[in-house]
Amino acid sequence: MNVLVVGSGGREHALCWSISASPLVDSLYCAPGNGGIGSIANRVDISPTDIDGLIGFCRSEAIDFVVVGPEQPLVDGLVDRLSDVGIKAFGPSARAAALEGSKGFTKDLCAKYDIPTGAYGRFTDAGAAKAYVYASGAPIVVKADGLAAGKGVTVAQNVDEALAAIDEAFAGRFGSAGSEVVVEEFLHGEEASFFAIVDGRSALPLASAQDHKAVGDGDTGPNTGGMGAYSPAPVVTEELHGKIMSRIIEPTVTAMTAEGCPYTGVLYAGIMIVDGEPLLLEYNARFGDPECQVLMPRLKSDIMPVLLAAADGVLDQVDLRWCEDVALTVVLATHGYPGDYSKGSVIRNVNSAQELPDVTIFHAGTDIQDGNLVATGGRVLNITALGSSVREAQERAYEAVDVIDWPEGFCRSDIGWRAISRES
């Protein structure tokens, strides 16, 4: 089987790493890939948003199956176009990807089908949005409705911050994604990431994970795409797992089918746990990044039969097995991220770090230039380690971080702190 993975980040490297181990795969391609993916897959210089280019490549290389990593091509309808030309793909249709492409769509779905979430309002007018803020008070959350590369959410601690976020969105900072805003209740609790593979009718839960979105130690500073993660997440107990499936995931699958847009692919729920009860923060229509980088190393099963079963609508015929070890990943990012940062700095000793026991390094913003590994993005490397506990996995990951020679990079020093506090 010839397989194409679409995307260039750490998530896609982890997917390629897992898919490449499957005996079902004859040839593996990644478009466009990164500096690390080239060692396990054939890189193809096509942008994830170049749908015509991707379709043409699939036809020319007789691609049998496409796994779509990022959200933008899903929202743009890549899976629909592939289906139209008879190419099987893993991922939701454009209509189903609205679960991530429109926060308002998701909140309305929750309201209609009694899926627990925070109170909210949808607004296309700044004045009405501000009136809602004045009536609700702060803290409160302001979100651009559409895709904003992870930068469209403001957790406002006071009313003035919320008003400024509304002005910013309607002034065009997020382009068309900010032409509508969702203003919603601030939920105070502990956040976890919950993943399920869905085939339109049924859902197969994956292992739990927890990420660190803030750029600084102690979960301080601005939010990022994610500075590290670990799996499993101790906060997701067996009881809580059952509640998330029965109250959030399964009703969503049923609701999407009832709405005429059945969901197929990965359903990634951001969950806030408030007084032991799960509430939905938002959905993503793809694997998390960096959560995928801790899920794939713990997966004992061949991933390909599961992805194919989801695409074929026979997910109830497969299952997944997970190793008991904890996986933890530390993100190395370029100084300045999540703000402005430079590109092109050389990274050394990555291979030496990866030779350490139970360490796997997934590349994100990297490329090979003149024989050197160079940084090309904000989040650049994911240093992932396995251990019998969160503390052991953390120690191994940071040991590998210390081997890497990259003065232009930085990382948080406390990934996993919440879980380690539970182990003490």
PLY file of the C-alpha trace (Angstrom):
ply
format ascii 1.0
element vertex 424
property float x
property float y
property float z
element edge 423
property int vertex1
property int vertex2
end_header
0.00 0.00 0.00
1.25 3.49 -0.92
0.49 6.02 1.84
0.74 9.81 1.88
0.82 11.80 5.12
-0.02 15.49 4.70
1.74 18.02 6.94
5.13 19.15 8.21
5.04 19.29 12.01
5.92 17.14 14.99
2.49 15.53 14.78
3.16 14.39 11.22
6.63 13.10 12.13
5.07 11.01 14.90
2.40 9.71 12.52
5.00 8.84 9.87
7.11 7.13 12.53
4.18 4.95 13.55
2.84 4.31 10.05
6.29 3.39 8.71
6.40 0.42 11.11
3.29 -1.15 9.57
3.80 -4.18 7.31
0.83 -2.94 5.28
2.87 0.01 3.97
5.01 -0.42 0.85
5.88 3.23 0.19
5.41 6.18 2.55
5.38 9.82 1.44
4.96 13.06 3.36
4.00 16.44 1.91
5.98 18.53 2.62
7.59 16.86 5.65
10.52 18.31 7.60
14.19 17.72 8.35
13.50 14.60 10.40
10.73 13.00 8.38
13.05 12.51 5.41
14.73 9.59 7.19
11.54 7.49 7.27
9.40 8.83 4.40
9.84 10.30 0.94
9.38 14.06 1.19
7.20 15.72 -1.40
7.46 19.47 -1.95
3.74 20.23 -1.94
1.99 22.52 0.54
-0.77 20.97 2.68
-3.16 23.61 1.32
-2.32 22.91 -2.36
-5.24 20.57 -2.87
-4.85 20.33 -6.64
-1.15 19.56 -6.25
-1.85 16.85 -3.68
-4.53 15.27 -5.87
-2.17 15.28 -8.83
0.59 13.63 -6.81
-1.76 10.95 -5.50
-2.76 10.09 -9.03
0.77 10.06 -10.42
2.18 7.90 -7.62
-0.84 5.59 -7.24
-1.43 6.60 -3.61
-3.86 4.22 -1.93
-4.43 6.05 1.34
-3.97 9.62 2.62
-3.65 10.62 6.28
-4.30 14.35 6.74
-2.42 15.90 9.66
-3.25 19.65 9.90
-6.64 21.28 10.27
-6.55 23.76 7.37
-6.68 21.23 4.50
-9.47 19.39 6.34
-11.54 22.56 6.63
-10.69 23.37 3.01
-12.17 20.06 1.86
-9.15 17.91 1.00
-10.85 14.70 2.12
-13.92 15.55 0.03
-11.78 16.11 -3.06
-9.86 12.88 -2.51
-13.12 10.98 -2.13
-14.43 12.52 -5.35
-11.52 10.99 -7.29
-11.70 7.63 -5.53
-8.77 7.98 -3.13
-9.36 6.76 0.41
-8.41 9.19 3.21
-8.40 9.43 6.99
-10.00 12.64 8.20
-13.36 14.42 8.30
-15.19 16.05 5.42
-15.20 19.84 5.25
-18.69 19.97 6.77
-17.69 17.70 9.65
-14.41 19.61 10.16
-16.58 22.60 11.12
-16.24 21.18 14.64
-12.83 22.85 14.58
-13.34 25.36 11.79
-16.15 27.17 13.60
-16.23 27.44 17.38
-19.75 28.81 17.12
-20.87 25.72 15.20
-19.57 23.49 17.98
-21.18 25.56 20.76
-24.52 25.52 18.94
-24.25 21.74 18.50
-23.60 21.36 22.23
-26.60 23.51 23.07
-28.89 21.60 20.72
-27.83 18.12 21.89
-27.21 18.81 25.61
-23.45 18.25 25.48
-21.96 19.87 28.62
-19.99 23.05 27.93
-19.75 26.62 29.20
-22.33 29.34 28.56
-21.60 31.41 25.44
-22.72 33.98 22.91
-21.96 34.32 19.15
-21.44 37.79 17.71
-20.72 39.44 14.36
-21.02 42.89 15.91
-18.47 44.31 18.36
-21.05 46.30 20.27
-23.22 43.27 20.98
-20.17 41.23 22.02
-19.09 43.97 24.43
-22.57 44.19 25.91
-22.39 40.45 26.62
-19.05 40.95 28.37
-20.42 43.79 30.51
-23.40 41.64 31.48
-21.29 38.56 32.25
-18.26 40.11 33.92
-14.74 38.66 34.03
-12.77 36.45 33.83
-14.24 35.57 30.46
-12.99 34.01 27.23
-13.01 35.64 23.78
-12.41 33.43 20.73
-12.16 34.10 17.03
-14.74 31.80 15.46
-12.50 30.37 12.72
-9.02 28.92 12.41
-6.41 31.30 13.81
-3.33 29.06 14.11
-3.88 28.66 17.84
-3.70 32.41 18.46
-7.37 33.37 18.41
-8.21 32.72 22.08
-7.96 35.33 24.84
-8.58 34.38 28.46
-9.43 37.85 29.73
-8.88 38.41 33.44
-10.83 41.65 33.40
-13.43 43.40 31.29
-10.94 45.74 29.61
-8.89 42.80 28.35
-12.02 41.22 26.90
-13.07 44.45 25.18
-9.59 44.81 23.68
-9.70 41.23 22.39
-13.04 41.89 20.73
-11.70 45.02 19.05
-8.60 43.14 17.92
-10.65 40.39 16.30
-13.01 42.73 14.47
-10.06 44.92 13.40
-8.82 42.00 11.33
-5.92 40.56 13.30
-7.11 37.03 12.51
-8.43 37.79 9.04
-11.76 36.21 8.17
-11.44 33.89 11.18
-12.22 36.89 13.40
-15.24 38.19 11.50
-17.31 36.44 14.16
-16.37 35.95 17.81
-17.55 33.56 20.48
-17.59 34.94 24.01
-17.87 32.22 26.58
-17.87 31.46 30.26
-14.48 31.01 31.93
-14.29 27.50 33.34
-11.96 27.07 36.30
-10.51 23.58 36.64
-7.88 21.28 35.16
-7.62 20.76 31.42
-6.99 17.45 29.66
-6.87 16.27 26.06
-9.11 13.38 25.07
-8.89 11.63 21.71
-11.12 9.17 19.91
-11.01 7.70 16.43
-14.44 7.87 14.81
-15.92 6.14 11.75
-19.17 8.08 11.46
-21.08 5.74 13.76
-18.85 4.61 16.60
-15.88 5.97 18.54
-12.74 4.18 19.72
-11.05 6.08 22.56
-7.30 6.58 22.54
-5.05 6.99 25.56
-5.43 10.22 27.51
-2.89 13.04 27.43
-2.26 16.43 29.01
-0.34 19.28 27.45
1.24 22.53 28.62
0.04 25.44 26.51
1.67 28.37 28.33
5.17 29.33 27.22
6.65 29.66 30.72
7.34 27.46 33.71
4.44 27.12 36.12
2.02 27.56 33.20
2.77 31.28 32.97
2.97 33.64 30.02
1.11 33.62 26.70
-0.42 30.48 25.25
1.37 28.57 22.51
0.61 25.61 20.29
1.95 23.48 23.16
5.30 23.37 24.97
5.13 19.72 26.04
2.80 16.87 26.93
2.56 13.51 28.64
0.41 10.40 28.43
-1.49 8.98 30.20
-2.98 11.89 32.12
-3.56 10.86 35.77
-6.42 13.34 36.06
-8.45 11.23 33.56
-9.52 8.45 35.89
-11.48 5.43 34.69
-14.67 7.04 36.00
-13.94 10.33 34.26
-13.06 8.48 31.05
-16.49 6.90 31.08
-18.20 10.24 31.62
-16.30 11.87 28.74
-17.28 9.07 26.38
-20.94 8.87 27.40
-21.65 12.59 27.87
-19.43 14.24 25.26
-17.83 12.01 22.59
-20.66 9.60 21.83
-23.40 12.29 21.82
-21.26 14.34 19.44
-20.89 11.42 17.02
-24.65 10.89 17.13
-25.33 14.60 16.72
-23.07 14.98 13.69
-24.83 12.10 11.94
-28.22 13.61 12.80
-27.04 16.93 11.33
-26.17 15.23 8.04
-22.40 15.50 8.39
-21.17 12.25 9.95
-17.72 12.55 11.47
-14.83 10.34 10.41
-11.27 10.78 11.69
-9.75 11.84 14.99
-11.99 13.72 17.37
-9.82 15.70 19.78
-11.74 17.12 22.72
-10.28 19.78 24.95
-11.86 18.95 28.30
-12.07 21.11 31.42
-12.59 19.10 34.58
-14.63 21.15 37.04
-15.35 19.58 40.44
-14.80 16.14 38.96
-17.16 16.69 36.02
-16.03 17.02 32.36
-17.09 19.99 30.24
-16.16 20.49 26.59
-13.93 23.49 25.89
-13.62 22.91 22.15
-13.04 20.30 19.49
-10.17 19.83 17.09
-10.59 17.73 13.96
-7.13 16.13 14.00
-4.46 14.69 16.28
-3.07 17.11 18.83
0.41 18.55 18.59
2.35 17.78 20.84
-0.05 15.12 22.19
0.41 12.90 19.13
4.12 12.77 19.98
3.34 11.02 23.28
0.48 8.86 22.02
2.35 7.17 19.15
5.29 5.91 21.28
2.83 4.27 23.70
0.80 2.58 20.94
1.61 -1.15 20.74
-0.88 -1.90 17.96
-0.27 -1.38 14.25
-1.92 1.99 13.59
-2.77 1.33 9.93
-5.63 -1.18 10.40
-7.32 1.29 12.76
-7.01 4.24 10.38
-8.29 2.10 7.50
-11.18 0.75 9.59
-12.25 4.30 10.44
-12.21 5.30 6.77
-14.16 2.15 5.84
-16.75 2.54 8.61
-15.87 -0.72 10.38
-14.16 0.61 13.49
-16.05 -1.84 15.70
-13.94 -4.64 14.22
-10.59 -3.39 15.61
-9.10 -2.39 18.93
-5.93 -0.80 20.27
-3.32 -1.91 22.79
-1.18 0.53 24.76
2.04 0.03 26.68
1.89 0.88 30.37
4.92 3.19 30.26
4.47 6.93 30.51
5.54 9.05 27.54
6.58 12.67 28.01
7.69 15.18 25.38
9.51 18.49 25.81
9.21 21.06 23.02
12.35 22.94 22.03
11.35 26.27 20.52
13.16 29.22 18.97
13.82 32.17 21.30
11.04 34.72 20.80
8.28 32.17 20.24
5.29 32.57 20.40
6.15 36.10 19.23
8.65 37.04 16.55
11.62 34.73 16.09
14.48 34.24 13.65
15.02 31.25 11.35
18.05 29.43 10.03
20.05 28.69 13.19
21.99 25.39 13.18
21.06 22.62 15.63
23.72 20.10 16.62
23.94 16.76 18.47
20.36 15.67 17.80
21.48 12.20 16.72
23.53 11.83 19.91
20.51 12.78 22.01
18.32 10.28 20.20
20.76 7.45 20.98
19.94 7.74 24.69
17.75 4.90 26.06
13.99 5.22 25.50
14.34 8.58 23.70
12.72 9.47 20.37
13.02 12.92 18.80
10.27 14.18 16.54
11.05 17.14 14.32
8.65 20.03 13.75
10.16 23.27 12.40
13.37 21.87 10.89
15.00 21.42 7.50
18.29 20.20 6.08
20.35 23.00 4.48
23.94 22.50 3.24
24.13 19.32 5.27
23.11 21.03 8.51
19.92 20.66 10.54
18.44 24.15 10.84
15.46 25.67 12.62
12.68 26.90 10.35
9.83 27.48 12.79
8.75 28.45 16.28
8.32 24.99 17.75
11.29 23.05 16.40
11.91 19.70 18.14
9.94 17.35 20.38
12.18 15.44 22.78
10.14 12.39 23.77
11.02 9.76 26.37
9.39 6.71 27.94
9.57 5.81 31.61
7.83 3.77 34.29
6.57 7.03 35.83
6.11 10.62 34.76
9.17 11.58 36.78
11.35 8.96 35.10
10.14 9.94 31.62
10.74 13.59 32.48
14.30 12.91 33.66
15.12 11.00 30.46
13.64 13.69 28.23
15.57 16.51 29.89
18.77 14.44 29.83
18.36 14.34 26.04
17.57 18.06 25.90
20.89 18.77 27.62
22.79 16.86 24.92
21.42 19.06 22.10
23.57 22.04 21.16
21.28 24.88 20.10
21.91 28.25 21.79
19.05 29.84 19.87
16.49 27.49 21.42
14.68 27.23 24.74
12.21 24.97 26.54
10.17 24.83 29.70
11.90 23.06 32.58
8.78 21.67 34.27
6.84 19.61 31.73
4.77 17.07 33.65
4.71 18.96 36.93
1.03 18.41 37.62
1.32 14.65 37.18
4.53 14.45 39.21
2.80 16.23 42.08
0.23 13.41 42.03
2.96 10.77 42.10
4.60 12.27 45.21
0 1
1 2
2 3
3 4
4 5
5 6
6 7
7 8
8 9
9 10
10 11
11 12
12 13
13 14
14 15
15 16
16 17
17 18
18 19
19 20
20 21
21 22
22 23
23 24
24 25
25 26
26 27
27 28
28 29
29 30
30 31
31 32
32 33
33 34
34 35
35 36
36 37
37 38
38 39
39 40
40 41
41 42
42 43
43 44
44 45
45 46
46 47
47 48
48 49
49 50
50 51
51 52
52 53
53 54
54 55
55 56
56 57
57 58
58 59
59 60
60 61
61 62
62 63
63 64
64 65
65 66
66 67
67 68
68 69
69 70
70 71
71 72
72 73
73 74
74 75
75 76
76 77
77 78
78 79
79 80
80 81
81 82
82 83
83 84
84 85
85 86
86 87
87 88
88 89
89 90
90 91
91 92
92 93
93 94
94 95
95 96
96 97
97 98
98 99
99 100
100 101
101 102
102 103
103 104
104 105
105 106
106 107
107 108
108 109
109 110
110 111
111 112
112 113
113 114
114 115
115 116
116 117
117 118
118 119
119 120
120 121
121 122
122 123
123 124
124 125
125 126
126 127
127 128
128 129
129 130
130 131
131 132
132 133
133 134
134 135
135 136
136 137
137 138
138 139
139 140
140 141
141 142
142 143
143 144
144 145
145 146
146 147
147 148
148 149
149 150
150 151
151 152
152 153
153 154
154 155
155 156
156 157
157 158
158 159
159 160
160 161
161 162
162 163
163 164
164 165
165 166
166 167
167 168
168 169
169 170
170 171
171 172
172 173
173 174
174 175
175 176
176 177
177 178
178 179
179 180
180 181
181 182
182 183
183 184
184 185
185 186
186 187
187 188
188 189
189 190
190 191
191 192
192 193
193 194
194 195
195 196
196 197
197 198
198 199
199 200
200 201
201 202
202 203
203 204
204 205
205 206
206 207
207 208
208 209
209 210
210 211
211 212
212 213
213 214
214 215
215 216
216 217
217 218
218 219
219 220
220 221
221 222
222 223
223 224
224 225
225 226
226 227
227 228
228 229
229 230
230 231
231 232
232 233
233 234
234 235
235 236
236 237
237 238
238 239
239 240
240 241
241 242
242 243
243 244
244 245
245 246
246 247
247 248
248 249
249 250
250 251
251 252
252 253
253 254
254 255
255 256
256 257
257 258
258 259
259 260
260 261
261 262
262 263
263 264
264 265
265 266
266 267
267 268
268 269
269 270
270 271
271 272
272 273
273 274
274 275
275 276
276 277
277 278
278 279
279 280
280 281
281 282
282 283
283 284
284 285
285 286
286 287
287 288
288 289
289 290
290 291
291 292
292 293
293 294
294 295
295 296
296 297
297 298
298 299
299 300
300 301
301 302
302 303
303 304
304 305
305 306
306 307
307 308
308 309
309 310
310 311
311 312
312 313
313 314
314 315
315 316
316 317
317 318
318 319
319 320
320 321
321 322
322 323
323 324
324 325
325 326
326 327
327 328
328 329
329 330
330 331
331 332
332 333
333 334
334 335
335 336
336 337
337 338
338 339
339 340
340 341
341 342
342 343
343 344
344 345
345 346
346 347
347 348
348 349
349 350
350 351
351 352
352 353
353 354
354 355
355 356
356 357
357 358
358 359
359 360
360 361
361 362
362 363
363 364
364 365
365 366
366 367
367 368
368 369
369 370
370 371
371 372
372 373
373 374
374 375
375 376
376 377
377 378
378 379
379 380
380 381
381 382
382 383
383 384
384 385
385 386
386 387
387 388
388 389
389 390
390 391
391 392
392 393
393 394
394 395
395 396
396 397
397 398
398 399
399 400
400 401
401 402
402 403
403 404
404 405
405 406
406 407
407 408
408 409
409 410
410 411
411 412
412 413
413 414
414 415
415 416
416 417
417 418
418 419
419 420
420 421
421 422
422 423
